[in-house]
Amino acid sequence: MMDIDNFESLMMKVLLTALVLFMGFIVYDLAKKSKAGKFGTMVLFGALCLGVLGFVLKGVLMKTIGG
């Protein structure tokens, strides 16, 4: 049987991954509907990736610092 801490950790990873993928779909749909072109789409996905990268780096820094 899985305890609550393991379940929360697993669900956090699964649901955050699903959220990022859904946001990627939203950005793709936004770029397609606004006819952003290749460069505009790249800029939109770049902004999304920077946000995700910041979130991941925050987690890594918190683990290494020990906070």
N, CA, C and O atoms as a CHARMM CRD file, in Angstrom:
* protein
*
  268
    1    1 MET  N      0.84200  -1.18500   0.00000 PROA 1      0.00000
    2    1 MET  CA     0.00000   0.00000   0.00000 PROA 1      0.00000
    3    1 MET  C      0.88500   1.24500   0.00000 PROA 1      0.00000
    4    1 MET  O      1.92200   1.27100   0.66300 PROA 1      0.00000
    5    2 MET  N      0.49000   2.24700  -0.72100 PROA 2      0.00000
    6    2 MET  CA     1.26700   3.48000  -0.85400 PROA 2      0.00000
    7    2 MET  C      0.85700   4.45500   0.24400 PROA 2      0.00000
    8    2 MET  O     -0.33200   4.67300   0.48000 PROA 2      0.00000
    9    3 ASP  N      1.85500   5.04300   0.91700 PROA 3      0.00000
   10    3 ASP  CA     1.50200   6.02900   1.94200 PROA 3      0.00000
   11    3 ASP  C      1.23900   7.38500   1.29900 PROA 3      0.00000
   12    3 ASP  O      1.49200   7.57500   0.11000 PROA 3      0.00000
   13    4 ILE  N      0.73500   8.31500   2.08500 PROA 4      0.00000
   14    4 ILE  CA     0.26100   9.59300   1.56800 PROA 4      0.00000
   15    4 ILE  C      1.38900  10.43900   0.97600 PROA 4      0.00000
   16    4 ILE  O      1.17500  11.15700   0.00000 PROA 4      0.00000
   17    5 ASP  N      2.59200  10.35900   1.56000 PROA 5      0.00000
   18    5 ASP  CA     3.71900  11.15500   1.04200 PROA 5      0.00000
   19    5 ASP  C      4.12900  10.70700  -0.35500 PROA 5      0.00000
   20    5 ASP  O      4.37300  11.53700  -1.23100 PROA 5      0.00000
   21    6 ASN  N      4.20500   9.40200  -0.56100 PROA 6      0.00000
   22    6 ASN  CA     4.55400   8.88900  -1.88700 PROA 6      0.00000
   23    6 ASN  C      3.46800   9.21300  -2.90800 PROA 6      0.00000
   24    6 ASN  O      3.76700   9.54700  -4.05500 PROA 6      0.00000
   25    7 PHE  N      2.21200   9.11300  -2.49200 PROA 7      0.00000
   26    7 PHE  CA     1.10200   9.42900  -3.38700 PROA 7      0.00000
   27    7 PHE  C      1.12400  10.89600  -3.79100 PROA 7      0.00000
   28    7 PHE  O      0.93700  11.22500  -4.96200 PROA 7      0.00000
   29    8 GLU  N      1.35400  11.78100  -2.81700 PROA 8      0.00000
   30    8 GLU  CA     1.41000  13.21200  -3.11900 PROA 8      0.00000
   31    8 GLU  C      2.56400  13.53400  -4.05800 PROA 8      0.00000
   32    8 GLU  O      2.41200  14.33700  -4.97900 PROA 8      0.00000
   33    9 SER  N      3.70400  12.92000  -3.83100 PROA 9      0.00000
   34    9 SER  CA     4.86900  13.15300  -4.68800 PROA 9      0.00000
   35    9 SER  C      4.59900  12.68300  -6.11700 PROA 9      0.00000
   36    9 SER  O      4.91700  13.38600  -7.07600 PROA 9      0.00000
   37   10 LEU  N      4.02100  11.51000  -6.25500 PROA 10     0.00000
   38   10 LEU  CA     3.70600  10.96600  -7.57700 PROA 10     0.00000
   39   10 LEU  C      2.68000  11.83400  -8.29600 PROA 10     0.00000
   40   10 LEU  O      2.85300  12.15800  -9.47000 PROA 10     0.00000
   41   11 MET  N      1.61900  12.20700  -7.60100 PROA 11     0.00000
   42   11 MET  CA     0.57500  13.01800  -8.22300 PROA 11     0.00000
   43   11 MET  C      1.08900  14.40800  -8.59300 PROA 11     0.00000
   44   11 MET  O      0.67500  14.97200  -9.60600 PROA 11     0.00000
   45   12 MET  N      1.98600  14.96000  -7.78300 PROA 12     0.00000
   46   12 MET  CA     2.56400  16.27300  -8.10300 PROA 12     0.00000
   47   12 MET  C      3.30800  16.19100  -9.43500 PROA 12     0.00000
   48   12 MET  O      3.15400  17.06400 -10.28900 PROA 12     0.00000
   49   13 LYS  N      4.10600  15.15600  -9.61000 PROA 13     0.00000
   50   13 LYS  CA     4.86400  15.00300 -10.85700 PROA 13     0.00000
   51   13 LYS  C      3.94000  14.75500 -12.04400 PROA 13     0.00000
   52   13 LYS  O      4.12000  15.35400 -13.10400 PROA 13     0.00000
   53   14 VAL  N      2.96200  13.88600 -11.87500 PROA 14     0.00000
   54   14 VAL  CA     2.05700  13.53900 -12.97800 PROA 14     0.00000
   55   14 VAL  C      1.20500  14.73700 -13.38000 PROA 14     0.00000
   56   14 VAL  O      1.08200  15.05300 -14.56300 PROA 14     0.00000
   57   15 LEU  N      0.61600  15.40400 -12.38500 PROA 15     0.00000
   58   15 LEU  CA    -0.29500  16.50100 -12.69500 PROA 15     0.00000
   59   15 LEU  C      0.44500  17.74400 -13.19000 PROA 15     0.00000
   60   15 LEU  O     -0.08900  18.47700 -14.02200 PROA 15     0.00000
   61   16 LEU  N      1.65000  17.99500 -12.70400 PROA 16     0.00000
   62   16 LEU  CA     2.42400  19.11900 -13.22900 PROA 16     0.00000
   63   16 LEU  C      2.84200  18.86300 -14.67100 PROA 16     0.00000
   64   16 LEU  O      2.84400  19.77900 -15.49300 PROA 16     0.00000
   65   17 THR  N      3.19300  17.62300 -14.97500 PROA 17     0.00000
   66   17 THR  CA     3.52400  17.27200 -16.35200 PROA 17     0.00000
   67   17 THR  C      2.31000  17.47100 -17.26100 PROA 17     0.00000
   68   17 THR  O      2.42900  18.01000 -18.36100 PROA 17     0.00000
   69   18 ALA  N      1.15100  17.03300 -16.79000 PROA 18     0.00000
   70   18 ALA  CA    -0.07700  17.21300 -17.57500 PROA 18     0.00000
   71   18 ALA  C     -0.38300  18.70200 -17.76300 PROA 18     0.00000
   72   18 ALA  O     -0.81300  19.11000 -18.84200 PROA 18     0.00000
   73   19 LEU  N     -0.16900  19.50600 -16.73500 PROA 19     0.00000
   74   19 LEU  CA    -0.42600  20.94100 -16.83000 PROA 19     0.00000
   75   19 LEU  C      0.49400  21.59400 -17.84900 PROA 19     0.00000
   76   19 LEU  O      0.04600  22.42200 -18.64200 PROA 19     0.00000
   77   20 VAL  N      1.77400  21.23500 -17.84000 PROA 20     0.00000
   78   20 VAL  CA     2.72300  21.80800 -18.79400 PROA 20     0.00000
   79   20 VAL  C      2.36100  21.39500 -20.21400 PROA 20     0.00000
   80   20 VAL  O      2.42300  22.21400 -21.13100 PROA 20     0.00000
   81   21 LEU  N      1.98500  20.14000 -20.40500 PROA 21     0.00000
   82   21 LEU  CA     1.57500  19.69000 -21.73300 PROA 21     0.00000
   83   21 LEU  C      0.31700  20.41100 -22.19900 PROA 21     0.00000
   84   21 LEU  O      0.20300  20.75900 -23.37400 PROA 21     0.00000
   85   22 PHE  N     -0.63100  20.63900 -21.28800 PROA 22     0.00000
   86   22 PHE  CA    -1.84700  21.36300 -21.64700 PROA 22     0.00000
   87   22 PHE  C     -1.52200  22.81200 -22.00000 PROA 22     0.00000
   88   22 PHE  O     -2.08900  23.36300 -22.94300 PROA 22     0.00000
   89   23 MET  N     -0.61800  23.42800 -21.25200 PROA 23     0.00000
   90   23 MET  CA    -0.21900  24.79900 -21.57500 PROA 23     0.00000
   91   23 MET  C      0.48700  24.85100 -22.92900 PROA 23     0.00000
   92   23 MET  O      0.33900  25.82200 -23.67200 PROA 23     0.00000
   93   24 GLY  N      1.25900  23.80000 -23.25100 PROA 24     0.00000
   94   24 GLY  CA     1.88300  23.72400 -24.56700 PROA 24     0.00000
   95   24 GLY  C      0.84300  23.65500 -25.67300 PROA 24     0.00000
   96   24 GLY  O      1.00100  24.28900 -26.71600 PROA 24     0.00000
   97   25 PHE  N     -0.21600  22.89100 -25.45200 PROA 25     0.00000
   98   25 PHE  CA    -1.30100  22.82800 -26.43100 PROA 25     0.00000
   99   25 PHE  C     -1.97400  24.19300 -26.58400 PROA 25     0.00000
  100   25 PHE  O     -2.29200  24.61200 -27.69700 PROA 25     0.00000
  101   26 ILE  N     -2.18700  24.88200 -25.46400 PROA 26     0.00000
  102   26 ILE  CA    -2.80800  26.20300 -25.50900 PROA 26     0.00000
  103   26 ILE  C     -1.93300  27.18000 -26.29500 PROA 26     0.00000
  104   26 ILE  O     -2.44200  27.95000 -27.10900 PROA 26     0.00000
  105   27 VAL  N     -0.61700  27.15200 -26.05600 PROA 27     0.00000
  106   27 VAL  CA     0.29800  28.04900 -26.77000 PROA 27     0.00000
  107   27 VAL  C      0.30400  27.72100 -28.25900 PROA 27     0.00000
  108   27 VAL  O      0.30600  28.62600 -29.09300 PROA 27     0.00000
  109   28 TYR  N      0.30500  26.43500 -28.59400 PROA 28     0.00000
  110   28 TYR  CA     0.26900  26.03500 -30.00000 PROA 28     0.00000
  111   28 TYR  C     -1.01200  26.52400 -30.66700 PROA 28     0.00000
  112   28 TYR  O     -0.97700  27.06500 -31.77300 PROA 28     0.00000
  113   29 ASP  N     -2.14400  26.33000 -29.99000 PROA 29     0.00000
  114   29 ASP  CA    -3.42700  26.76300 -30.54100 PROA 29     0.00000
  115   29 ASP  C     -3.47400  28.28100 -30.69900 PROA 29     0.00000
  116   29 ASP  O     -3.98800  28.79200 -31.69300 PROA 29     0.00000
  117   30 LEU  N     -2.93600  28.99500 -29.71500 PROA 30     0.00000
  118   30 LEU  CA    -2.87500  30.45500 -29.79300 PROA 30     0.00000
  119   30 LEU  C     -2.02600  30.91000 -30.97500 PROA 30     0.00000
  120   30 LEU  O     -2.40900  31.82800 -31.70000 PROA 30     0.00000
  121   31 ALA  N     -0.88100  30.27400 -31.16900 PROA 31     0.00000
  122   31 ALA  CA     0.00300  30.63300 -32.29000 PROA 31     0.00000
  123   31 ALA  C     -0.66100  30.32500 -33.62700 PROA 31     0.00000
  124   31 ALA  O     -0.52700  31.08900 -34.58300 PROA 31     0.00000
  125   32 LYS  N     -1.37000  29.21500 -33.68900 PROA 32     0.00000
  126   32 LYS  CA    -2.03100  28.83300 -34.94100 PROA 32     0.00000
  127   32 LYS  C     -3.18100  29.78400 -35.27700 PROA 32     0.00000
  128   32 LYS  O     -3.32000  30.21500 -36.42200 PROA 32     0.00000
  129   33 LYS  N     -4.00000  30.10800 -34.27700 PROA 33     0.00000
  130   33 LYS  CA    -5.15700  30.97000 -34.52700 PROA 33     0.00000
  131   33 LYS  C     -4.75100  32.41100 -34.82000 PROA 33     0.00000
  132   33 LYS  O     -5.44000  33.11100 -35.56200 PROA 33     0.00000
  133   34 SER  N     -3.63400  32.85800 -34.23900 PROA 34     0.00000
  134   34 SER  CA    -3.20100  34.23600 -34.46500 PROA 34     0.00000
  135   34 SER  C     -2.27900  34.34800 -35.67500 PROA 34     0.00000
  136   34 SER  O     -1.82000  35.44000 -36.00800 PROA 34     0.00000
  137   35 LYS  N     -2.00600  33.21800 -36.33400 PROA 35     0.00000
  138   35 LYS  CA    -1.11100  33.18400 -37.50200 PROA 35     0.00000
  139   35 LYS  C      0.23200  33.82500 -37.16900 PROA 35     0.00000
  140   35 LYS  O      0.70000  34.71800 -37.87500 PROA 35     0.00000
  141   36 ALA  N      0.84200  33.35700 -36.08400 PROA 36     0.00000
  142   36 ALA  CA     2.07100  33.94600 -35.56900 PROA 36     0.00000
  143   36 ALA  C      3.28100  33.65500 -36.46100 PROA 36     0.00000
  144   36 ALA  O      4.26000  34.40000 -36.41300 PROA 36     0.00000
  145   37 GLY  N      3.24300  32.63300 -37.24100 PROA 37     0.00000
  146   37 GLY  CA     4.38600  32.26800 -38.06100 PROA 37     0.00000
  147   37 GLY  C      5.39900  31.47900 -37.24700 PROA 37     0.00000
  148   37 GLY  O      5.19200  31.21200 -36.06400 PROA 37     0.00000
  149   38 LYS  N      6.49800  31.10800 -37.89900 PROA 38     0.00000
  150   38 LYS  CA     7.49300  30.27700 -37.21500 PROA 38     0.00000
  151   38 LYS  C      8.18500  31.03500 -36.09100 PROA 38     0.00000
  152   38 LYS  O      8.36100  30.50300 -34.99500 PROA 38     0.00000
  153   39 PHE  N      8.57900  32.27900 -36.36400 PROA 39     0.00000
  154   39 PHE  CA     9.29600  33.04700 -35.34700 PROA 39     0.00000
  155   39 PHE  C      8.39300  33.36600 -34.15800 PROA 39     0.00000
  156   39 PHE  O      8.82600  33.25300 -33.01200 PROA 39     0.00000
  157   40 GLY  N      7.15800  33.75800 -34.40900 PROA 40     0.00000
  158   40 GLY  CA     6.22500  34.06200 -33.32900 PROA 40     0.00000
  159   40 GLY  C      5.91100  32.84500 -32.48200 PROA 40     0.00000
  160   40 GLY  O      5.82000  32.93900 -31.25800 PROA 40     0.00000
  161   41 THR  N      5.74800  31.70700 -33.12900 PROA 41     0.00000
  162   41 THR  CA     5.51200  30.46500 -32.40000 PROA 41     0.00000
  163   41 THR  C      6.71900  30.11700 -31.54700 PROA 41     0.00000
  164   41 THR  O      6.57400  29.68100 -30.40400 PROA 41     0.00000
  165   42 MET  N      7.90600  30.30800 -32.09900 PROA 42     0.00000
  166   42 MET  CA     9.12400  30.03200 -31.33900 PROA 42     0.00000
  167   42 MET  C      9.22700  30.94500 -30.11100 PROA 42     0.00000
  168   42 MET  O      9.64100  30.50200 -29.04000 PROA 42     0.00000
  169   43 VAL  N      8.85700  32.19900 -30.26700 PROA 43     0.00000
  170   43 VAL  CA     8.89300  33.13500 -29.13800 PROA 43     0.00000
  171   43 VAL  C      7.88700  32.72200 -28.06800 PROA 43     0.00000
  172   43 VAL  O      8.19900  32.74600 -26.87800 PROA 43     0.00000
  173   44 LEU  N      6.68700  32.34600 -28.48800 PROA 44     0.00000
  174   44 LEU  CA     5.67300  31.91400 -27.52200 PROA 44     0.00000
  175   44 LEU  C      6.11800  30.67000 -26.75400 PROA 44     0.00000
  176   44 LEU  O      5.98600  30.61200 -25.53200 PROA 44     0.00000
  177   45 PHE  N      6.64200  29.67800 -27.46900 PROA 45     0.00000
  178   45 PHE  CA     7.11400  28.47400 -26.79600 PROA 45     0.00000
  179   45 PHE  C      8.35800  28.75700 -25.96800 PROA 45     0.00000
  180   45 PHE  O      8.56700  28.11300 -24.93900 PROA 45     0.00000
  181   46 GLY  N      9.18400  29.70100 -26.38900 PROA 46     0.00000
  182   46 GLY  CA    10.35600  30.09000 -25.59800 PROA 46     0.00000
  183   46 GLY  C      9.95400  30.66200 -24.25300 PROA 46     0.00000
  184   46 GLY  O     10.57600  30.35900 -23.23500 PROA 46     0.00000
  185   47 ALA  N      8.91300  31.49300 -24.24400 PROA 47     0.00000
  186   47 ALA  CA     8.42700  32.05800 -22.98600 PROA 47     0.00000
  187   47 ALA  C      7.87200  30.96400 -22.07500 PROA 47     0.00000
  188   47 ALA  O      8.11200  30.97500 -20.86800 PROA 47     0.00000
  189   48 LEU  N      7.13100  30.02000 -22.65600 PROA 48     0.00000
  190   48 LEU  CA     6.61200  28.90700 -21.86700 PROA 48     0.00000
  191   48 LEU  C      7.75400  28.07600 -21.29900 PROA 48     0.00000
  192   48 LEU  O      7.71800  27.68900 -20.13100 PROA 48     0.00000
  193   49 CYS  N      8.76400  27.80000 -22.11200 PROA 49     0.00000
  194   49 CYS  CA     9.89300  27.00000 -21.65900 PROA 49     0.00000
  195   49 CYS  C     10.69100  27.70600 -20.57500 PROA 49     0.00000
  196   49 CYS  O     11.18300  27.05800 -19.65200 PROA 49     0.00000
  197   50 LEU  N     10.82700  29.02500 -20.67000 PROA 50     0.00000
  198   50 LEU  CA    11.53300  29.76300 -19.62800 PROA 50     0.00000
  199   50 LEU  C     10.79400  29.67500 -18.29800 PROA 50     0.00000
  200   50 LEU  O     11.42200  29.54600 -17.24800 PROA 50     0.00000
  201   51 GLY  N      9.48700  29.74400 -18.33300 PROA 51     0.00000
  202   51 GLY  CA     8.70300  29.61000 -17.11100 PROA 51     0.00000
  203   51 GLY  C      8.86800  28.24000 -16.48000 PROA 51     0.00000
  204   51 GLY  O      9.05000  28.12500 -15.26800 PROA 51     0.00000
  205   52 VAL  N      8.80600  27.20000 -17.30300 PROA 52     0.00000
  206   52 VAL  CA     8.98000  25.83300 -16.80800 PROA 52     0.00000
  207   52 VAL  C     10.40400  25.64200 -16.29100 PROA 52     0.00000
  208   52 VAL  O     10.60800  25.02500 -15.24600 PROA 52     0.00000
  209   53 LEU  N     11.38600  26.16800 -17.01900 PROA 53     0.00000
  210   53 LEU  CA    12.77300  26.05100 -16.59000 PROA 53     0.00000
  211   53 LEU  C     12.99600  26.74000 -15.24300 PROA 53     0.00000
  212   53 LEU  O     13.71300  26.21200 -14.39200 PROA 53     0.00000
  213   54 GLY  N     12.39700  27.89900 -15.04400 PROA 54     0.00000
  214   54 GLY  CA    12.50100  28.58900 -13.76300 PROA 54     0.00000
  215   54 GLY  C     11.91800  27.76500 -12.63200 PROA 54     0.00000
  216   54 GLY  O     12.49000  27.71300 -11.54300 PROA 54     0.00000
  217   55 PHE  N     10.78800  27.12300 -12.87700 PROA 55     0.00000
  218   55 PHE  CA    10.16300  26.28300 -11.86200 PROA 55     0.00000
  219   55 PHE  C     11.05700  25.09100 -11.51600 PROA 55     0.00000
  220   55 PHE  O     11.21700  24.75200 -10.34400 PROA 55     0.00000
  221   56 VAL  N     11.63800  24.45600 -12.53900 PROA 56     0.00000
  222   56 VAL  CA    12.50400  23.30200 -12.31000 PROA 56     0.00000
  223   56 VAL  C     13.77600  23.72700 -11.57800 PROA 56     0.00000
  224   56 VAL  O     14.20400  23.04900 -10.64300 PROA 56     0.00000
  225   57 LEU  N     14.38400  24.83600 -11.98900 PROA 57     0.00000
  226   57 LEU  CA    15.60500  25.29700 -11.33600 PROA 57     0.00000
  227   57 LEU  C     15.35000  25.67100  -9.87900 PROA 57     0.00000
  228   57 LEU  O     16.20700  25.44800  -9.02500 PROA 57     0.00000
  229   58 LYS  N     14.19200  26.23000  -9.59100 PROA 58     0.00000
  230   58 LYS  CA    13.85000  26.53900  -8.20200 PROA 58     0.00000
  231   58 LYS  C     13.83100  25.26300  -7.36800 PROA 58     0.00000
  232   58 LYS  O     14.35400  25.24100  -6.25400 PROA 58     0.00000
  233   59 GLY  N     13.23800  24.21400  -7.89500 PROA 59     0.00000
  234   59 GLY  CA    13.19900  22.93500  -7.18300 PROA 59     0.00000
  235   59 GLY  C     14.58500  22.34900  -6.97700 PROA 59     0.00000
  236   59 GLY  O     14.89300  21.81900  -5.91000 PROA 59     0.00000
  237   60 VAL  N     15.42200  22.44700  -8.00900 PROA 60     0.00000
  238   60 VAL  CA    16.78600  21.91900  -7.90300 PROA 60     0.00000
  239   60 VAL  C     17.58100  22.70600  -6.86900 PROA 60     0.00000
  240   60 VAL  O     18.29800  22.11800  -6.05900 PROA 60     0.00000
  241   61 LEU  N     17.46000  24.02300  -6.89100 PROA 61     0.00000
  242   61 LEU  CA    18.18000  24.84700  -5.92100 PROA 61     0.00000
  243   61 LEU  C     17.70500  24.59400  -4.49900 PROA 61     0.00000
  244   61 LEU  O     18.51300  24.58100  -3.57100 PROA 61     0.00000
  245   62 MET  N     16.42300  24.39700  -4.31900 PROA 62     0.00000
  246   62 MET  CA    15.90400  24.10800  -2.97900 PROA 62     0.00000
  247   62 MET  C     16.42100  22.76900  -2.46000 PROA 62     0.00000
  248   62 MET  O     16.67700  22.62400  -1.26500 PROA 62     0.00000
  249   63 LYS  N     16.57500  21.79100  -3.35400 PROA 63     0.00000
  250   63 LYS  CA    17.10700  20.49000  -2.94000 PROA 63     0.00000
  251   63 LYS  C     18.58200  20.59500  -2.58200 PROA 63     0.00000
  252   63 LYS  O     19.01900  20.01000  -1.59100 PROA 63     0.00000
  253   64 THR  N     19.36300  21.34000  -3.38200 PROA 64     0.00000
  254   64 THR  CA    20.80300  21.43800  -3.13500 PROA 64     0.00000
  255   64 THR  C     21.10900  22.32100  -1.92600 PROA 64     0.00000
  256   64 THR  O     22.04100  22.02500  -1.17900 PROA 64     0.00000
  257   65 ILE  N     20.35700  23.38600  -1.71800 PROA 65     0.00000
  258   65 ILE  CA    20.58700  24.25000  -0.56300 PROA 65     0.00000
  259   65 ILE  C     20.08300  23.57800   0.72300 PROA 65     0.00000
  260   65 ILE  O     20.64400  23.76900   1.80200 PROA 65     0.00000
  261   66 GLY  N     19.04100  22.80900   0.58300 PROA 66     0.00000
  262   66 GLY  CA    18.51700  22.07600   1.72800 PROA 66     0.00000
  263   66 GLY  C     17.38800  22.78800   2.43600 PROA 66     0.00000
  264   66 GLY  O     17.11300  22.51200   3.60400 PROA 66     0.00000
  265   67 GLY  N     16.72800  23.70600   1.74100 PROA 67     0.00000
  266   67 GLY  CA    15.64500  24.46700   2.36400 PROA 67     0.00000
  267   67 GLY  C     14.37600  23.81300   2.22900 PROA 67     0.00000
  268   67 GLY  O     13.36300  24.32800   2.70200 PROA 67     0.00000
